[in-house]
Amino acid sequence: MKFKLNKLAFFLLAAIASLALFLSPSEAAKAAQLRYYALDVGQGDCSLFVLPGGETIVFDAGTRKNAKKTVNYLKSCGVRKIDLLVATHPHEDHIGGMKELLAKIPVKKIWDSGYNHGSKIQRDFYQTIKDKKIPFGRPKRGYSTKMGGVKLDVLAPAKTLKGTDSDANNNGLIVLVTYGEVSFLMMGDAQKEEQETIAPMPRAAVLKAAHHGARNGTDAVLLREVSPDIIILSYARGNSYGHPHKEVVSAVRKAGILRFDTADGPVKLRTDGKSVTFERKRVVK
């Protein structure tokens, strides 16, 4: 069930939230709260969940160029191990930092989309997994599991899509992360073709926007179906793709959704399973 966000409460609790966001995983377990970070990795993607039980989940690892910065930030959040590492799809801006991450932080299990892109970065990623003997899975739609009091539902991929504008994007993992009444919809770079395989699209309090705020990832229809209170756009300011596209910016504004951009720095949220608070310097209008 989706909660209704009290925007005033967001601001009143921001100072308190800022303290809780810097708890170690063990301290977070005591507080029975989930912490979420959308990292600033430039033109790429990386998200961290610290679960109420202290477990950690990382979605993607950003670019190779910013890999050391990404790893250092994860460590600054108290991450000493990763219980689940999710590679949503094999593009460099999502798995370029995997080599550095796997070299610096122990990983217990990895999920991968299963789409063979054939790039050297993907081959190196697979070889490292093999060398380190890390348990590895390719979950499909319908798979569900629980970890640290949190439920993970895999919504896509359901089947292999071919002939789209980007088959790598459209065969990626889409995962719904739920703690209590609060859900986070992690979209990867899924475009319209993959999104259309999910009907209905689930509601979620927090939407990690698909494809860095591109028009082929987010529109008014998706926003109406998901009905998020918060949307997060991950991109580098001044990028060559023009992200976020003006159509997305306009749709988000018209829907009255609180928007946070990683181009302004890391996004930090926390929830007790009923409400969400944030610690952030700037809310995008």
N, C-alpha and C positions, 0 to 999 in steps of 0.2 A: 504494500500500500504506500502511496506517495504522500509525503507530508506537505503542508503548506508553510512556506518559509516566512518568518516574520522579519522583514528587512530591518526594522528598527532594532530588534534584538541582536541582529548581526553586529551593528555598530556598537551597541552598549556592551557586548561581550567580547569585542575585539581584543581589548587589553588582556583579559583573562585568557583568551585563546592563544595569544602570542606566547604566554608562558608555557602552556600545555604542549604547544607544538614542538618544543625543544626537549621534551622528555625522552629518555632512552626507551628502547623497546620494552624493557622489563618494567619501567615506571609506567609506561602506557598501559601495560597489562593490568596493573593495579588500579588504574583510573577507569578501566573498562571502556575505553574510547578507541575509535579508529582514527588514525591520522592519514591524510592523503596529501601528497606533494606532486604537482606538475612541474618538472624541472625546466629551467631555462637552458636548453641545449642548442640554441641557435635555430636554424631551419631544420628541425627534426622533432623527435618525440621521445620522452622518457617520463614515466610516472612511477611513484612509489606509494605503496600502501603499508602502513605499520598497523597490524591487526590488534584487537583487544588482548589477544593471548600472547602478543609479542612477536608473532610470526611476521615475515616480510614478503611482499609480492612486488616485483618490478615488471612493468610493462615497457618493453623496448629499451634501447640504450643509446639513442641519439647517434650522432655522426662520429666517424673516426677522428675528425679534426678536433672535436671537443671531448674526446673520450676521457682524458685525464681529469678534466674539470668535472665531468659527470660522476666519475668514481669518487673523487674527493668530496663532492657534495653529498653523495649517498652516505659516505662514512661520517660526514659531519652531522647527519641525521641519526647517528647511532647504529647504522647498519654494519653488522659484523659478519652476517651471513644472509643469504637470500634463500628463502624456503621454496619459492616458485618464481621462475623467470619466464616471462611470456614474450615470445617474438611474434608480433602480430602478423608481419609479412616481411619478405626479404629485401626490401629496398635499403640502400645505404644509410639514409637518414633515420632509419629505425634500428638497424643491426650493425651499423658501422662501428659502434662503441663496444660491441660484444667481446671482442678479443681482449681489450684492456680490462673490462669488467670481470671476465672469467679468470684473468690472471691475478686479479687483486682481491676478489671477494669470493669465498666459497659459495657454491650454488648446489642446492639439494635436488632440484628437479626443474626440467625445462619443458614448456609447451611451445610448439611450433605450428604454423599454419599448414605445413605439408606441401605448400606450393613450391615447385622447383624452378627457381629463377635462373639458375645456372651461372650466377656470377661468382667471381673469385672470393668475394667477401662472404657469400653464403657457403661456398665450399670450405673455406677456412673455419667458419663458424661450426659447421658440422664436424669437421676434423677435430677441432678442439673439444667438442662434446664427447666424441669417441675416445680421444686420448685421455680425458679426465674421467671417463666412465660415468658420466652424469645421467641418471635416469631421464628418459626423453619420451615425450608423447605428442601425438597429433590429434587432439580431441575435436570432435565434430558436433554439429548442432544436436542438442538433446542431452549432451553430457553435463552432469552436475556434480559438484562436490562441496564439502564443507571444510573450512580451515580456520582455527582460532575464533570460532563463533561467527564466522562470515561465510555466506554462501556464494559460490561462483557458478553461474549458468552460461554455458557456451551457446551462443545464438547463431553463429556462423563460423566457418563455412558449412553448408549443408551438402553441396555438390560442387563439382568443378565447373567454373564458368569460363568460357572461351570466346575470344573475339571481341572483348570489351576494349574500351580506351586504355585500360591498364589491368590486365589479368592478375598481376601480382597484388594490386590493391583490392580487387574484387574477389579474391580467394583468401582473404585475410581472416584472422580471428576477431570476432566481436564478442565481448564478454560482459555480462551484467554482474556486478559485485554488490552484494546486498548485506547490510548490517542492520538488523532490526527493521525499521520502517524506511530506512534510507538506502537508496540504490545509486550506484555510479555506473553509467553506461559508457564502456570503453570501446570506441568505434574504430580504432586504428585509422586506416586510410580508405575505408569502405566507401565506394561510390554508389550511385543509384542502382546499378545492376545487382550488387550484392544486397543492398538494403531492401530491395523488392522481394528477396527470398524470405524475409522475416515479416510475417503478418499474424497478428498486429505487432508493431514495434512497441516494446514495453515502456511504461512510464518510469521515469527516474528523476531523482532530485538534482543530480549532477550529470551533465552531459559533457563528456570529453569529445569535442567536436571532431568529426572525421576530416582527414586530409588537410589539416592546418587552416581550416576556415575557407576551403575552396568551395565554389558554387556547386561543384558536382558531388559534394559531401553533405551539405547542410542547406535546407530550404524551409520555407514556411510550413510545408506539409509535415516534414520530420519534426519540427519544433512543436507543432500542434499535437502530434501523436505522443511524443515523449513528454511534453509539458514540463520541461526542467525549470527549476528555480535558478540554477547556476549553469553557465556554459563556459568552458575553458577552451581557448584557442592557442595552439602551440605553433609558433613561427618566429622567424628573425625579422626584425624591422628592416625595411628596405630590400627584402628578398626579391629575386628576379621573377618570381611567379605571381607577384602582386597579391599574395596572401596577407590578410584575409580579403576575399573579394567583396566588393561593395554590396552585392546582392545579399550576402550573408550578414554583413554588418547591419543592413537595413532591416532584414527579417528579424534579427535578434532584438534590435531596438523596438520595433513595432510590437513584438511579443512581450516586451517589458521584462526580459530576462537579465539577471545580473551577469555581467561578462567580465572575465579575467583573461588577460593575455600574457603568455610567458615572455613575450618581447619586453615586458615591463619588469621581469624578474620572476623567480619561482612563485607558484601559487600554492598556498598552504591552507588546508581545510581540516576540520576535525568534527567528529560526530559521536554522539552517545547512542545512536540508533533511533533517535526521535527528532533531533534538530541538528542543524549544521551551523558552525561558526567559522570565521575565517580570520586570518592575520595577513593583511595585504596593504601595501602602500597606496594602491590606486585601483578604484573600480572604474571600468571603462563605461562611459556614458553613451 
